[in-house]
Amino acid sequence: MSSTVTRTRSPRRLGDLVFSGAAFGASLTILVALAGVAIFLIIQGIPALGAEPSDLNGKPNLLAYTAPLVFGTLWAALIAIVIATPLAIGVALAVSHYAPKRLASPLGYLVDLLAAVPSVVYGLWGIGFLGPRLVPPYEWLDQHLGWLPFFAGPASTTGRTILTAAIVLAIMILPIITAISREIFSQTPRLNEEAALALGATRWEMIRLSVLPYARSGIVSAVMLGLGRAMGETMAVAMVLSASGVVTFNLISATNPSTIAANIALSFADATGLKVNALVATGLVLFVITFVVNFAARAIVSRADRSVSR
């Protein structure tokens, strides 16, 4: 005699159905908007392939026009990442493992508030405060380390250099890297930390052997998200950077490469005809680069989540 077991699915609540539908609709809206932006950039950017040198600031073709802007975008973002990453990891470790709770919470809130400051404010601060105060260090670097291509003179007399812009960008992306790293550090298994301390490890040895290996993928994803933020910044870079559209590794000279976002912001108002299409084409390049960076960051986060769940 056999018995059968009938499994009945419990009816879903109305709130669950509404939330599921709203979440699906929001995700679909984002995908549609993203596809719409990509289609617009492609359609408006294709005519720039036949633009004349007069429409490309004297460049012979669109590739020659776009390449220096791509270089400046990646160069400024790379410098900003190099500056911001050690500082952000240090702040995140201080908040999660070193500072007492009475100090850790206000410090974390203070760093998070940096993300709420408008880009224009950072730009004004970079022009009026940071730039002039960096002129003496730039002159010192020119005099003592001018044999390096990064510090070859002449040093800028205004401080509006690619290094100044990168420092401003580093401060702007600091909250992103710090917040993600802090959350990853706080999720380190407590037993691993206590086991390292029980074996006689100092606090730094415990962090080096238990926390940092666990958070490696999260740190990489945080850095890449910060990189995407730095590449897309417009107003702060446009205000701080004295750009001339060249390709140079010099960090302290008045002759600086421009970025795609800053070039669009400064040139779009006066552009007509194929000049507009050329700017849109550079925006498409920035769109693709940023998308690739953020996609890679999400892939790293997903892989880290799967490894943790195992």
MOHURA-V500570 format. One record per residue. N is the residue number from 1. RES is the residue in three letters. PHI is phi in radians with two decimals (* if undefined). OMEGA is omega as a letter, one per 30 degrees, with the letter a starting at -180 (NA if undefined). Layout:
{{N/RES/PHI/OMEGA} {N/RES/PHI/OMEGA}}
//
This chain:
{{1/MET/*/a} {2/SER/-1.90/l} {3/SER/-2.06/l} {4/THR/-1.98/l} {5/VAL/-1.92/a} {6/THR/-1.68/l} {7/ARG/-1.76/l} {8/THR/-1.99/l} {9/ARG/-1.47/l} {10/SER/-1.21/a} {11/PRO/-1.10/l} {12/ARG/-1.34/l} {13/ARG/-1.27/a} {14/LEU/-1.09/l} {15/GLY/-1.09/l} {16/ASP/-1.15/l} {17/LEU/-1.12/a} {18/VAL/-1.15/l} {19/PHE/-1.13/l} {20/SER/-1.10/l} {21/GLY/-1.15/l} {22/ALA/-1.15/l} {23/ALA/-1.14/l} {24/PHE/-1.13/l} {25/GLY/-1.13/l} {26/ALA/-1.14/l} {27/SER/-1.13/l} {28/LEU/-1.15/l} {29/THR/-1.10/l} {30/ILE/-1.10/a} {31/LEU/-1.12/l} {32/VAL/-1.12/l} {33/ALA/-1.11/l} {34/LEU/-1.12/l} {35/ALA/-1.14/l} {36/GLY/-1.10/l} {37/VAL/-1.11/a} {38/ALA/-1.11/a} {39/ILE/-1.11/l} {40/PHE/-1.07/a} {41/LEU/-1.11/a} {42/ILE/-1.17/a} {43/ILE/-1.12/a} {44/GLN/-1.37/a} {45/GLY/-1.56/a} {46/ILE/-1.04/l} {47/PRO/-1.03/a} {48/ALA/-1.20/l} {49/LEU/-1.11/l} {50/GLY/-1.81/a} {51/ALA/-1.24/l} {52/GLU/-1.47/l} {53/PRO/-0.98/l} {54/SER/-1.15/l} {55/ASP/-1.60/a} {56/LEU/-2.11/a} {57/ASN/0.98/l} {58/GLY/1.48/l} {59/LYS/-1.34/a} {60/PRO/-1.20/a} {61/ASN/-2.66/a} {62/LEU/-1.15/l} {63/LEU/-1.11/l} {64/ALA/-1.15/l} {65/TYR/-1.33/a} {66/THR/-1.49/a} {67/ALA/-0.99/l} {68/PRO/-1.10/l} {69/LEU/-1.23/l} {70/VAL/-1.12/l} {71/PHE/-1.04/a} {72/GLY/-1.09/l} {73/THR/-1.10/a} {74/LEU/-1.22/a} {75/TRP/-1.17/l} {76/ALA/-1.11/a} {77/ALA/-1.16/l} {78/LEU/-1.13/l} {79/ILE/-1.09/l} {80/ALA/-1.08/l} {81/ILE/-1.16/l} {82/VAL/-1.07/a} {83/ILE/-1.34/a} {84/ALA/-1.39/a} {85/THR/-1.08/l} {86/PRO/-1.07/l} {87/LEU/-1.14/a} {88/ALA/-1.15/l} {89/ILE/-1.14/l} {90/GLY/-1.10/l} {91/VAL/-1.12/l} {92/ALA/-1.10/l} {93/LEU/-1.17/l} {94/ALA/-1.10/a} {95/VAL/-1.24/a} {96/SER/-1.54/a} {97/HIS/-2.32/a} {98/TYR/-1.97/a} {99/ALA/-1.24/l} {100/PRO/-1.13/a} {101/LYS/-1.04/l} {102/ARG/-1.12/l} {103/LEU/-1.73/a} {104/ALA/-1.17/a} {105/SER/-1.12/l} {106/PRO/-1.07/l} {107/LEU/-1.14/l} {108/GLY/-1.11/l} {109/TYR/-1.12/a} {110/LEU/-1.13/l} {111/VAL/-1.16/l} {112/ASP/-1.13/a} {113/LEU/-1.19/l} {114/LEU/-1.07/l} {115/ALA/-1.25/a} {116/ALA/-1.55/a} {117/VAL/-1.34/a} {118/PRO/-1.11/a} {119/SER/-1.09/a} {120/VAL/-1.09/l} {121/VAL/-1.14/l} {122/TYR/-1.08/l} {123/GLY/-1.12/l} {124/LEU/-1.11/l} {125/TRP/-1.13/l} {126/GLY/-1.15/a} {127/ILE/-1.31/a} {128/GLY/-1.49/a} {129/PHE/-2.08/a} {130/LEU/-1.22/a} {131/GLY/-0.97/a} {132/PRO/-1.05/a} {133/ARG/-1.39/l} {134/LEU/-1.62/a} {135/VAL/-1.08/l} {136/PRO/-1.03/l} {137/PRO/-1.08/l} {138/TYR/-1.12/l} {139/GLU/-1.14/l} {140/TRP/-1.11/l} {141/LEU/-1.11/l} {142/ASP/-1.14/a} {143/GLN/-1.31/a} {144/HIS/-1.80/a} {145/LEU/-2.18/a} {146/GLY/-1.14/l} {147/TRP/-1.28/l} {148/LEU/-1.49/a} {149/PRO/-1.13/a} {150/PHE/-1.28/a} {151/PHE/-2.15/l} {152/ALA/-1.24/a} {153/GLY/-1.35/f} {154/PRO/-1.38/a} {155/ALA/-1.23/l} {156/SER/-1.17/l} {157/THR/-1.58/a} {158/THR/-1.95/a} {159/GLY/1.44/a} {160/ARG/-1.53/a} {161/THR/-2.10/l} {162/ILE/-1.14/l} {163/LEU/-1.21/l} {164/THR/-1.09/l} {165/ALA/-1.08/l} {166/ALA/-1.18/l} {167/ILE/-1.11/l} {168/VAL/-1.09/l} {169/LEU/-1.08/l} {170/ALA/-1.06/l} {171/ILE/-1.17/a} {172/MET/-1.26/a} {173/ILE/-1.61/l} {174/LEU/-0.98/a} {175/PRO/-1.09/a} {176/ILE/-1.14/a} {177/ILE/-1.15/a} {178/THR/-1.13/a} {179/ALA/-1.11/a} {180/ILE/-1.17/l} {181/SER/-1.11/l} {182/ARG/-1.08/l} {183/GLU/-1.15/l} {184/ILE/-1.15/a} {185/PHE/-1.09/a} {186/SER/-1.24/l} {187/GLN/-1.60/l} {188/THR/-1.06/a} {189/PRO/-0.91/a} {190/ARG/-1.09/a} {191/LEU/-1.12/l} {192/ASN/-1.13/l} {193/GLU/-1.16/a} {194/GLU/-1.16/l} {195/ALA/-1.16/l} {196/ALA/-1.13/l} {197/LEU/-1.17/a} {198/ALA/-1.17/l} {199/LEU/-1.45/l} {200/GLY/1.73/a} {201/ALA/-1.27/l} {202/THR/-1.28/a} {203/ARG/-1.11/l} {204/TRP/-1.16/l} {205/GLU/-1.11/l} {206/MET/-1.08/l} {207/ILE/-1.15/a} {208/ARG/-1.20/a} {209/LEU/-1.64/a} {210/SER/-2.01/a} {211/VAL/-1.38/a} {212/LEU/-1.11/l} {213/PRO/-1.07/l} {214/TYR/-1.15/a} {215/ALA/-1.71/a} {216/ARG/-1.02/a} {217/SER/-1.15/l} {218/GLY/-1.16/l} {219/ILE/-1.14/l} {220/VAL/-1.08/l} {221/SER/-1.14/l} {222/ALA/-1.12/l} {223/VAL/-1.12/a} {224/MET/-1.22/l} {225/LEU/-1.15/l} {226/GLY/-1.12/l} {227/LEU/-1.11/l} {228/GLY/-1.10/l} {229/ARG/-1.16/a} {230/ALA/-1.18/a} {231/MET/-1.21/a} {232/GLY/-1.62/a} {233/GLU/-1.20/a} {234/THR/-2.03/a} {235/MET/-1.18/a} {236/ALA/-1.08/l} {237/VAL/-1.19/a} {238/ALA/-1.09/a} {239/MET/-1.40/a} {240/VAL/-1.48/a} {241/LEU/-1.42/l} {242/SER/-1.68/a} {243/ALA/-1.68/l} {244/SER/-2.27/l} {245/GLY/1.27/l} {246/VAL/-1.81/l} {247/VAL/-1.90/a} {248/THR/-2.65/l} {249/PHE/-1.62/a} {250/ASN/-1.16/a} {251/LEU/-1.69/a} {252/ILE/-2.11/a} {253/SER/-1.48/l} {254/ALA/-1.33/l} {255/THR/-1.66/a} {256/ASN/-2.25/l} {257/PRO/-1.27/l} {258/SER/-1.78/l} {259/THR/-1.87/a} {260/ILE/-1.09/a} {261/ALA/-1.12/l} {262/ALA/-1.15/l} {263/ASN/-1.12/l} {264/ILE/-1.13/a} {265/ALA/-1.10/a} {266/LEU/-1.46/a} {267/SER/-1.86/a} {268/PHE/-1.20/a} {269/ALA/-1.10/a} {270/ASP/-1.75/a} {271/ALA/-1.45/l} {272/THR/-2.44/l} {273/GLY/1.06/a} {274/LEU/-1.22/l} {275/LYS/-1.10/l} {276/VAL/-1.13/l} {277/ASN/-1.09/l} {278/ALA/-1.15/l} {279/LEU/-1.15/l} {280/VAL/-1.12/l} {281/ALA/-1.10/l} {282/THR/-1.15/l} {283/GLY/-1.12/l} {284/LEU/-1.12/l} {285/VAL/-1.08/l} {286/LEU/-1.10/l} {287/PHE/-1.05/a} {288/VAL/-1.16/a} {289/ILE/-1.10/l} {290/THR/-1.12/l} {291/PHE/-1.09/l} {292/VAL/-1.09/a} {293/VAL/-1.10/a} {294/ASN/-1.21/l} {295/PHE/-1.12/l} {296/ALA/-1.11/l} {297/ALA/-1.11/l} {298/ARG/-1.15/l} {299/ALA/-1.12/l} {300/ILE/-1.16/l} {301/VAL/-1.10/l} {302/SER/-1.10/l} {303/ARG/-1.11/l} {304/ALA/-1.15/l} {305/ASP/-1.11/l} {306/ARG/-1.16/l} {307/SER/-1.19/l} {308/VAL/-1.21/a} {309/SER/-1.16/l} {310/ARG/-1.29/NA}}
//
